[in-house]
Structures are given as C-alpha cells and as structure tokens.
Amino acid sequence: MEKLLENNFFMMTLPKNKKELRLLFFNSVKMVSIYKTNVTNKRTASCILMLLKNESRIINANFDLEDIDKILRIVSNYSLSVEVIAIVNTFGFLCEELE
C-alpha cells in the first residue's frame, strides 16, 4: 500500500472503504511525549529504557541526560503518560510530562 519515495515521502493507494482509511490514519499517527526527570546516571537510564521498550505500544524511547531537565522522550501511537510516569517512579525517580 505504501512506497517510500525520495526525501522520505510516501506514495500510497487509498483504501476502498472508510474503515480501512481510519485504521491506516490511526496507525500512522505518532505522538512524541516529553518528560522532565531527575535521572542522571546512564546505567539507570538504560534500565528504565529496557522496561519502557517492553511496553508494546512504545515505538521509541530515549533520554537526554545532558539537558538540564534530564529529558525522556517517548514516541508512540498512544498517550501513555500514566504508564511512563509509573515506570520511572518505580525506580524512585521523579517524572513529569512537559507541555
């Protein structure tokens, strides 16, 4: 259904019915959520990322420990704020979604 063209643009044939189109649109929407944490250690960040990446709805996750807010970025098709905050809190760290 999709073909990757130059510059990462997609050419696609539209589905024949609205239900397929809605499903296609829903699956292609990606959300990036940004969280402020107090994680400072790379080893701890790696442990948290391993646990987060076990969550099947998370497409990608990474920390920016050089940022003053020790940023955690989550890419997903879903809003997972409650789950992400709970996982980080399990390790004893603060986690707050930024807007």
Secondary structure, DSSP 4 states (H G I P E B T S, - for coil): -EEE-GGG-EEEPPPSSHHHHHHHHHHH--EEEEEEE----HHHHHHHHHHHHTSTTEEEEEEETTSTT-EEEEEESS--HHHHHHHHHHTT--EEEE-
